[in-house]
Amino acid sequence: MFNMHYVQRHRGDTMARTRNNLDFKNRRIEFIQESLKILFEEGYGKLGINYLIRRMDISKGSFFSLFQIKG
């Protein structure tokens, strides 16, 4: 039987983060700016999602959630 009281006590104090639209837009702008920087400084051959997310130090899932595309 499912015990909701157990779940509430053992799920921890963390909650899913909610999106702040301004923070979301600013983060997207940071990615676009970094992409352009790579493009102009290192050329088209270096511009890829894996290279970009390593430089920005985030996960691939976070990247895709910002731009709502599936890879």
LINQUIUR-V69047 format. One record per residue. PSI is psi in whole degrees, -180 to 180 (NA if undefined). OMEGA is omega in whole degrees, -180 to 180 (none if undefined). Layout:
BEGIN
{{PSI OMEGA} {PSI OMEGA}}
END
This chain:
BEGIN
{{142 -178} {126 -178} {99 -178} {-34 179} {-41 178} {-45 -179} {-44 -179} {-35 -179} {-28 -171} {7 -179} {-9 179} {176 -177} {-2 -177} {145 177} {154 176} {139 179} {141 174} {152 -179} {129 170} {121 -175} {-38 180} {-45 177} {-41 180} {-48 180} {-40 179} {-40 179} {-40 177} {-43 179} {-40 177} {-43 179} {-42 179} {-43 179} {-43 179} {-38 177} {-44 179} {-38 178} {-45 177} {-45 -178} {-48 -177} {-32 -177} {-36 -172} {-10 176} {166 -176} {-35 -178} {-28 180} {-18 -174} {101 177} {161 -177} {-45 -178} {-43 179} {-43 -179} {-46 -178} {-29 174} {-43 179} {-36 -179} {-9 177} {53 174} {172 179} {159 178} {-37 178} {-39 178} {-40 178} {-50 -178} {-30 178} {-28 177} {-37 -174} {-1 175} {48 174} {154 180} {137 -178} {NA none}}
END
